[in-house]
């Protein structure tokens, strides 16, 4: 089973995404900030990091940068209302990261997750 680490500071969104991804057959571990998510990544491997960009303690771009230093094969996907930030070529975001702009439909999220994990 593919394991997803979800970092999303909005409680309702985090619960909604966790439930949707679990219903799609994924093992999901979620955190409400980037620093806690990073600490978990240091302890065990995941297939995908699914992260909001704007979060307290450590933003999603910094989380993704550090996470891919730990595991260069880790897939990264941002979920954000600030897609231009993630897509900015001057940002430190991993170049292969996928971006899904809020609001999005759950089938789009699951489809993009499946596509990333199959690559």
Number of C-alpha atoms within 10 A of each C-alpha: 7 12 17 23 23 26 28 29 19 14 11 10 11 19 12 12 20 20 14 17 18 14 11 13 12 18 16 19 16 20 19 19 23 27 19 15 23 21 12 16 19 12 8 7 14 19 18 20 26 26 30 29 28 19 18 13 11 17 18 30 24 17 25 27 17 18 22 17 12 14 14 11 12 18 23 28 26 26 24 21 16 16 15 11 15 23 16 11 11 8 13 14 23 22 13 10 18 17 22 19 14 13 9 12 10 13 11 11 18 17 13 16 20 14 10 17 15 7 6
